[in-house]
């Protein structure tokens, strides 16, 4: 049997992914993220600076090697998600100061302090979002059974706020709800499917989708149709792929 290419409207899916978040990051997260980026950037990693944040306003203090490093550090702070202002109190070191023995001590202390990675933020994928999946297992109204599970992959990525929340290729699991073979003379075949879970990296999340209903006429004419409403949250757009 030919494999299915299915598009199903998803009701609501909550994922704890490290992408765009639905609320402003905490001041602690903002400060740590700026400190991490400054330590990794070639222009600012040798600077001896401290970062603090209060109600989204970022304060930079300490010493930087060059005016260019000072400008780059301020740019990193201004571009940080959640930051709503920057108070740059850093000072540029005079030439030759970097060779003094005392300047190396604070850098050694900073390097020995472990930097914690920001925790993943909540991502909400709105109701009515379309999932386009391609089945791995062959399905048909004749051979499939109600309750049978099947595997699929996400054929198209899903984005939220301009950033990818679900990349293409994610593993998807689904269930056959109805499987009715068509009659030899009259009647039509019926195959109803729904998706139950999706895996992103090493994490698997339960999902709830609208029902996809595909029918096949008794004389062999192939058709695809959608029936039913949403999953208790109102109707949702659905698109059916060709059934094999």
C-alpha positions as CSV (number, residue, x, y, z in Angstrom):
1,X,0.0,0.0,0.0
2,X,1.2,3.5,-0.7
3,X,2.2,5.5,2.4
4,X,0.1,8.4,3.6
5,X,0.9,12.1,3.5
6,X,-1.4,13.5,6.1
7,X,-2.1,17.0,7.4
8,X,-3.9,17.2,10.7
9,X,-5.0,20.3,12.7
10,X,-3.5,20.1,16.2
11,X,-5.7,21.2,19.2
12,X,-3.2,22.5,21.8
13,X,0.4,21.4,22.5
14,X,2.6,22.6,25.3
15,X,6.3,22.0,24.9
16,X,9.1,22.9,27.2
17,X,11.6,23.9,24.4
18,X,14.4,26.4,24.5
19,X,12.8,28.6,21.9
20,X,10.7,31.8,22.0
21,X,8.9,32.0,25.3
22,X,5.5,33.3,26.2
23,X,6.8,35.5,29.1
24,X,9.7,37.7,29.8
25,X,12.8,35.9,31.1
26,X,13.8,36.6,34.8
27,X,16.4,39.2,35.6
28,X,18.7,36.4,36.7
29,X,18.4,34.6,33.4
30,X,19.0,37.9,31.5
31,X,22.2,38.6,33.4
32,X,23.6,35.1,33.2
33,X,22.8,34.9,29.4
34,X,24.6,38.2,28.7
35,X,27.6,37.1,30.9
36,X,27.8,33.8,28.9
37,X,27.7,35.6,25.5
38,X,30.3,38.1,26.6
39,X,32.6,35.3,27.7
40,X,32.2,33.5,24.4
41,X,32.6,36.5,22.1
42,X,36.2,37.1,20.8
43,X,35.9,40.9,21.2
44,X,34.7,40.8,24.8
45,X,35.9,37.6,26.4
46,X,39.0,39.2,27.9
47,X,37.0,41.9,29.6
48,X,36.5,42.0,33.4
49,X,32.9,42.9,33.6
50,X,29.9,42.2,35.9
51,X,26.3,42.1,34.6
52,X,23.2,42.8,36.7
53,X,19.5,43.1,35.8
54,X,16.5,44.6,37.6
55,X,13.1,44.6,36.1
56,X,14.7,44.1,32.7
57,X,17.1,47.0,32.9
58,X,20.7,45.8,32.5
59,X,23.7,47.4,34.3
60,X,27.2,46.7,33.0
61,X,30.3,47.5,35.2
62,X,34.0,46.7,35.3
63,X,36.8,47.1,32.8
64,X,37.1,46.4,29.1
65,X,40.3,46.3,26.9
66,X,39.2,48.6,24.1
67,X,36.4,51.0,23.1
68,X,35.4,48.4,20.4
69,X,35.0,45.8,23.2
70,X,32.9,48.3,25.2
71,X,30.6,48.9,22.2
72,X,30.3,45.2,21.5
73,X,29.4,44.4,25.2
74,X,26.7,47.0,25.1
75,X,25.3,45.6,21.9
76,X,25.1,42.1,23.4
77,X,23.2,43.5,26.3
78,X,20.7,45.5,24.2
79,X,20.0,42.5,21.9
80,X,19.3,40.2,24.9
81,X,15.6,39.0,24.9
82,X,13.8,40.6,27.8
83,X,16.2,43.5,28.3
84,X,14.5,46.9,28.1
85,X,17.4,49.2,28.8
86,X,21.2,49.2,29.3
87,X,23.2,51.3,31.8
88,X,26.9,51.0,30.7
89,X,29.2,51.8,33.6
90,X,32.2,50.0,32.2
91,X,35.6,51.7,31.8
92,X,38.3,51.3,29.1
93,X,41.6,50.2,30.5
94,X,44.5,52.5,29.8
95,X,47.2,51.1,27.4
96,X,49.7,48.8,29.1
97,X,47.4,48.0,32.1
98,X,46.7,44.5,30.8
99,X,50.4,43.5,31.4
100,X,50.2,44.3,35.1
101,X,50.2,41.1,37.3
102,X,47.2,42.2,39.3
103,X,44.9,42.3,36.2
104,X,45.2,38.5,35.7
105,X,43.8,37.6,39.1
106,X,40.2,38.5,38.6
107,X,40.1,36.8,35.2
108,X,41.3,33.5,36.9
109,X,38.5,33.8,39.4
110,X,35.9,34.4,36.7
111,X,37.1,31.4,34.6
112,X,36.8,29.0,37.6
113,X,33.1,30.0,38.2
114,X,30.8,27.5,36.3
115,X,28.2,29.2,34.1
116,X,24.7,27.8,34.3
117,X,22.8,27.4,31.1
118,X,19.4,29.1,31.0
119,X,16.5,26.8,31.6
120,X,14.2,26.0,28.6
121,X,11.2,28.3,28.4
122,X,7.6,27.4,27.7
123,X,6.4,27.4,24.1
124,X,2.7,27.4,23.3
125,X,1.7,26.2,19.8
126,X,-1.8,27.7,19.1
127,X,-4.9,25.7,18.5
128,X,-5.6,25.2,14.8
129,X,-1.9,24.8,13.9
130,X,-1.5,22.3,11.0
131,X,0.8,19.3,11.4
132,X,1.9,17.8,8.1
133,X,3.2,14.2,8.6
134,X,4.3,11.3,6.4
135,X,3.5,7.8,7.6
136,X,6.3,5.3,8.0
137,X,3.9,2.3,8.2
138,X,1.5,1.4,5.4
139,X,-2.2,2.0,6.3
140,X,-5.5,1.2,4.5
141,X,-9.1,0.7,5.3
142,X,-8.8,-3.0,4.3
143,X,-5.7,-4.1,6.3
144,X,-5.6,-1.7,9.3
145,X,-7.4,-2.4,12.5
146,X,-9.1,0.0,15.0
147,X,-6.7,0.8,17.9
148,X,-3.6,0.0,15.8
149,X,-0.7,2.4,16.3
150,X,1.4,3.7,13.5
151,X,4.6,5.7,13.1
152,X,5.1,8.9,11.0
153,X,7.5,11.8,10.7
154,X,6.9,15.5,10.6
155,X,7.1,16.5,6.9
156,X,7.1,20.3,7.4
157,X,8.5,22.3,10.4
158,X,6.2,24.3,12.7
159,X,7.2,27.8,13.7
160,X,6.1,30.0,16.6
161,X,7.0,33.7,16.7
162,X,9.3,33.4,13.7
163,X,11.3,30.6,15.4
164,X,11.2,26.9,14.7
165,X,9.4,25.1,17.5
166,X,9.1,21.6,15.8
167,X,11.7,20.8,13.2
168,X,10.9,18.6,10.2
169,X,11.8,15.0,10.8
170,X,10.4,14.8,14.3
171,X,9.0,11.3,15.1
172,X,5.2,11.1,15.4
173,X,2.9,8.4,16.7
174,X,-0.7,7.9,15.9
175,X,-3.7,5.6,16.3
176,X,-6.2,4.1,13.8
177,X,-9.7,5.1,15.1
178,X,-11.8,3.4,12.4
179,X,-10.9,1.0,9.7
180,X,-13.7,-0.4,7.5
181,X,-13.0,-2.1,4.2
182,X,-15.2,-1.2,1.2
183,X,-17.9,-3.6,-0.1
184,X,-17.4,-5.4,-3.4
185,X,-20.6,-3.9,-5.0
186,X,-21.7,-1.0,-2.7
187,X,-20.4,0.9,0.2
188,X,-17.2,2.7,0.8
189,X,-14.0,2.1,2.7
190,X,-13.5,4.3,5.8
191,X,-10.2,5.1,7.6
192,X,-10.1,7.5,10.5
193,X,-6.7,8.5,12.1
194,X,-5.5,10.7,14.9
195,X,-2.0,11.7,16.2
196,X,-1.1,10.9,19.9
197,X,2.5,12.0,20.5
198,X,5.5,13.7,19.0
199,X,9.2,13.4,19.9
200,X,11.6,16.4,19.9
201,X,15.1,15.4,20.5
202,X,15.1,13.0,23.5
203,X,11.7,14.3,24.8
204,X,8.3,12.8,23.9
205,X,5.1,14.9,24.3
206,X,1.5,13.8,24.2
207,X,-0.7,15.7,21.7
208,X,-4.3,15.7,20.8
209,X,-5.4,16.3,17.2
210,X,-8.6,16.6,15.3
211,X,-9.8,13.4,13.5
212,X,-8.7,12.8,9.9
213,X,-11.4,10.8,8.0
214,X,-10.5,9.3,4.6
215,X,-13.0,7.4,2.4
216,X,-12.8,5.3,-0.7
217,X,-15.9,4.6,-2.9
218,X,-17.0,1.1,-3.6
219,X,-16.2,1.2,-7.4
220,X,-12.6,2.1,-6.7
221,X,-12.7,5.9,-7.0
222,X,-10.3,7.4,-4.5
223,X,-11.5,10.3,-2.4
224,X,-10.3,12.1,0.8
225,X,-12.6,13.9,3.1
226,X,-12.5,15.5,6.6
227,X,-15.3,15.1,9.1
228,X,-16.0,16.0,12.7
229,X,-15.0,19.0,14.8
230,X,-12.2,19.9,17.1
231,X,-11.3,18.0,20.3
232,X,-13.5,19.8,22.8
233,X,-11.9,23.2,22.0
234,X,-13.8,24.2,18.9
235,X,-13.5,23.3,15.3
236,X,-10.1,23.3,13.6
237,X,-8.9,23.4,10.0
238,X,-8.0,20.0,8.7
239,X,-6.5,18.8,5.4
240,X,-6.5,15.2,4.1
241,X,-3.7,13.5,2.2
242,X,-4.1,10.8,-0.5
243,X,-4.7,7.4,0.9
244,X,-3.1,4.3,-0.5
